[in-house]
Amino acid sequence: MAYGSRVTWDTIRELPFGSLSDTYAAIGVGLTKAGRIVKITNNTNETLYISDDGVNDKLKLPENSFELWDITTNKALEDKPQFLEVGKIFYARHITAVAPTSGWVSIEVLTVETGS
């Protein structure tokens, strides 16, 4: 049976605490598919800034927390919903003068594909 679309997971992206500094570092590679639902987890013991351009601070994520966004809530594919584009890279840096000493930051993305 053919369906209009299906939800799939993109590859998880992680950056360990030892790779975080006061300058932005990429959290893995760019998205391989358009992102529909995104979860960013800060499992470190320090507050982090998150960016999608590696230059400007976009999100402030407290230690041991996460944010979850459903970008296309209540939208069907035929309604031309908004997605995070293929190739989008996320970045993280610590805010305080003290770098994290444990944990990791991760990006988890659900995507939608047309077809069966």
Residue pairs with C-beta under 8 A, 6 or more apart in sequence:
1 116
2 115
2 116
3 115
3 116
4 77
4 114
5 77
5 112
5 113
5 114
5 115
6 112
6 113
6 115
6 116
7 36
7 110
7 111
7 112
8 33
8 110
8 111
8 112
8 113
9 108
9 109
9 110
9 111
10 31
10 32
10 33
10 35
10 108
10 109
10 110
10 111
11 28
11 29
11 32
12 28
12 106
12 107
12 108
13 27
13 28
13 29
13 90
13 106
13 107
13 108
14 27
14 28
14 104
14 105
14 106
14 107
15 25
15 26
15 27
15 28
15 92
15 104
15 105
15 106
16 103
16 104
17 44
17 45
17 99
17 100
17 101
17 102
17 103
17 104
19 25
20 44
20 46
20 48
20 92
20 93
20 94
20 99
20 100
20 105
21 93
21 94
21 99
22 93
22 94
22 97
22 99
23 93
24 49
24 51
24 54
24 55
24 91
24 92
24 93
25 91
25 92
25 93
26 54
26 89
26 90
26 91
27 89
27 90
27 91
27 92
27 105
27 106
27 107
28 89
28 90
28 107
29 89
30 86
30 87
30 88
30 89
31 84
31 85
31 86
31 87
31 88
31 89
31 109
31 111
32 86
33 86
33 109
33 111
33 113
34 83
34 84
34 85
34 86
34 111
34 112
35 71
35 83
35 84
35 88
35 109
35 110
35 111
36 70
36 71
36 72
36 81
36 83
36 84
36 109
36 110
36 111
36 112
37 68
37 69
37 70
37 71
37 109
37 110
38 68
38 69
38 71
38 84
38 107
38 108
38 109
38 110
39 66
39 67
39 68
39 69
39 107
39 108
39 109
40 50
40 59
40 61
40 66
40 67
40 90
40 105
40 106
40 107
41 65
41 66
41 105
41 106
41 108
42 48
42 61
42 62
42 63
42 64
42 65
42 66
42 92
42 103
42 105
43 64
43 103
43 104
43 105
43 106
44 63
44 64
44 94
44 100
44 102
44 103
44 104
44 105
45 63
45 64
45 100
45 101
45 102
45 103
46 63
46 94
46 95
46 96
46 98
46 99
46 100
47 60
47 61
47 62
47 63
47 94
47 95
47 96
48 60
48 61
48 63
48 92
48 93
48 94
48 95
48 100
48 105
49 57
49 58
49 59
49 60
49 61
49 92
49 93
49 94
49 95
50 57
50 58
50 59
50 60
50 61
50 90
50 91
50 92
50 105
51 57
51 58
51 59
51 90
51 91
51 92
51 93
52 58
52 88
52 89
52 90
52 91
53 91
54 89
54 91
59 67
60 95
61 67
61 105
63 100
63 103
64 103
71 81
71 82
71 83
71 84
72 81
72 82
72 83
72 112
75 81
75 82
77 112
77 114
83 112
84 109
90 107
92 105
94 100
